[in-house]
């Protein structure tokens, strides 16, 4: 009996596990098969689990078919569908509402999802070391193998025909504390995939921070990715090959007024991780178009062989796109720009070039790193339309634009080494403009309104920045220099109208200042210099010592100009000007200055040699008729303030071939001119120590003179209008006329008054005030010879003409008080009779004279003569009387008066009344033209009364009532004279 008890105990000990195992099989399988059991999975973590069949044989190991899992855990939506699954889990933790899965193997997985990401296909899933408790989850291993799968995000297909192998692990995390993609920070492992995908769906989420870039296109996707706690590790690679990829670039992000472009071509996009994460897009056979809302209106801009875009970020994470762009590279390879005008706004400000149109070859690369852009562009075209300055041109262009540095954050640009080679012509020109422009050093504030790429904020335009630009060009050829005329100030003495020229230059811009040198030379230049048109050689050297547009300061000291050319008069001219000091401020609208133009101020000191001094006439008003001509040395010391010339400024001219014009005369000789500004107005002083004088219309011999002085005082001086309200004094104290005959033009032609010979000395003084004039003219001829109607007078002639109340517009003067005297005269009549020691005194108490050729005179004459022989010979000879009558009427010491009228080529003596005591009385009204004398005379000698009628040389006697007969005649001013007879009319032709 005692032996049976141990055996029985041993039997019970062996049967207990069997019974327990049986109870487990019955209870567990009944639970898996019951609806109540399935419902227990819906409580926490709120999952719904369905299966078709489920059983367990080994405790903790469950096998199910047609597994479907759906629901949420810690705000995460999950689903899983598999045809068969095997689960090994710990049973005891379940009592504490804790899940520990040793292994979960799912076969023929049809789909799985996490939030919006869904995976469908055929594959296997193996989970190991899964732990879930109180919202915390972790997994030692997650292995997924998928074939012919589809990956979706929402309704969007990310990839299809995917072959995926993933070996992952999930570090423990509380899902509720890491919403969204933050849970991927606890994910590590590797993924290998291949399939077809859309580039936008795969890569755009990681370009979200770069709102200026988007990628489109679909193709074959391959990748090998290694992950450590959500960070993509070096060696990872994801590549998409596509026959049609596109890139959308929006330059408005960093450039105000920029455009949106779309670049299309075949190629690949690849993301790889080394020390940095790099995204590379490379396209072949590309076309870039300006993006429009209407795709049909897209305008092609660039087309060619290739385009490459590379982006680098410091780290790539699964939970968020990169927020920092460390480096970006853009490269164009052998492409053609359809319209170069699209690139005009990229040109730096110092290049005076505007791209208007035409196609060109383009090679270029740009690199962006640390808010800085580097690289370069090469643009070459044979039919490019450009605008150089203000001149439109068309031709060949070769532009090399290296971008040493473009600091977007600091708004600065360094394009040192820029080279522009241009060969182009205007539409009206055949010869092309050839220019090589270089910028050896070019650092300056960007002329573009750049934005910072990180936050889109504009750079502070007021921040201080050291700007340095060096512009250099060599042998630049201009087919038409008129294109440069627009850059000259409106007050410049030089204007360029046409011609070809070459130029060298170097300009240095530092900060807001500029300096340098520019040369321009040509041998067939048309233009105007100092108001004189020229055509010939021009050589200009412009020394730019300082230019400060903000303060409107300009220093051109040391500049030189040489012109060798012909003028409108076909006379060659040579002009040389040197700016000893040229420091100016204001005076014009200055580029680069937002402030209005300030009034001109500064100093201008010029030295030079000029063949044409006509420019000074711009300062002289026409009212006094004073003009300057000739050439000589120029010296100026001009000071300006508030737009006016400061008192004490001076302009000096000295010439050994000076010419001046005043009234109707011109003087030639050596002399000087000084223009000095006063307060107010200015003073002009012209001095000629020796000169020759003649009438302007007369090309005859000059009258020699000494010391011609013209002094003009102007009450007002305006730089644009010159001198005004002048008071001019003209003095010629000594003037010698070698032959009095030179003055015959002032006498009525054919009046039988003629100056035959004799040297005369003259002195002239004129005072001109506005349009009024007065003065004095003296003439002294000690050996004068003159003729009065067939009578010759030899003796001393003295004329004192007093000019008052003159009008410069008509040269009409009041000559009251003027005197004429003849002394020591030998008077010879037509018969040869000689009278010695004859004299005469003529005084004009009143009268007016018009100073022209011939003179016009209307005056009252008072006369005194030694005897009446001159007048008697005039009357008697005309009447052809006998000698006895002349002797009776010729008496000594006669006096008289008359009205003298010179004009209409005639001489008229009206109401001549000459008396010789009580014995002689001569009255006459005579008119003389072309040696023809007409009129009436009355002579009384003692008891003799005689009237004489004269008509073209004929005579008629009147003895009866002679005085009454004379008084009934017409005055001389009303006498009708025969018309002047020309030399042709005087011909007598006899014909058969």
LINRABEL-V244701 format. One record per run of one state. SS is the DSSP state (H for helix, E for strand, - for the rest). FROM is the first residue (numbers start at 1). LEN is the number of residues. Records with the same first field share a line. If there is no record, write none. Layout:
SS=FROM-LEN / FROM-LEN
//
This chain:
-=1-1 / 34-1 / 43-4 / 51-2 / 56-5 / 74-2 / 90-2 / 97-1 / 115-2 / 134-2 / 154-2 / 178-2 / 208-5 / 229-2 / 233-4 / 254-1 / 256-4 / 274-3 / 291-4 / 298-1 / 314-3 / 318-9 / 338-2 / 347-6 / 358-2 / 370-2 / 389-2 / 408-4 / 415-3 / 426-7 / 446-4 / 452-6 / 459-9 / 479-3 / 486-8 / 499-2 / 511-2 / 530-2 / 549-4 / 556-4 / 567-5 / 586-15 / 611-3 / 620-2 / 625-2 / 642-2 / 646-4 / 663-2 / 678-4 / 696-7 / 719-3 / 738-2 / 747-6 / 758-2 / 770-2 / 789-3 / 808-4 / 815-3 / 829-5 / 851-5 / 868-1 / 880-3 / 890-2 / 904-2 / 917-3 / 930-2 / 942-2 / 952-2 / 959-3 / 968-4 / 975-18
H=2-32 / 35-8 / 92-5 / 175-3 / 180-7 / 199-9 / 251-3 / 295-3 / 340-7 / 482-4 / 614-6 / 622-3 / 740-7 / 869-11 / 883-7 / 962-6 / 972-3
E=47-4 / 53-3 / 61-13 / 76-14 / 98-17 / 117-17 / 136-18 / 156-19 / 187-12 / 213-16 / 231-2 / 237-14 / 255-1 / 260-14 / 277-14 / 299-15 / 317-1 / 327-11 / 353-5 / 360-10 / 372-17 / 391-17 / 412-3 / 418-8 / 433-13 / 450-2 / 458-1 / 468-11 / 494-5 / 501-10 / 513-17 / 532-17 / 553-3 / 560-7 / 572-14 / 601-10 / 627-15 / 644-2 / 650-13 / 665-13 / 682-14 / 703-16 / 722-16 / 753-5 / 760-10 / 772-17 / 792-16 / 812-3 / 818-11 / 834-17 / 856-12 / 892-12 / 906-11 / 920-10 / 932-10 / 944-8 / 954-5
//
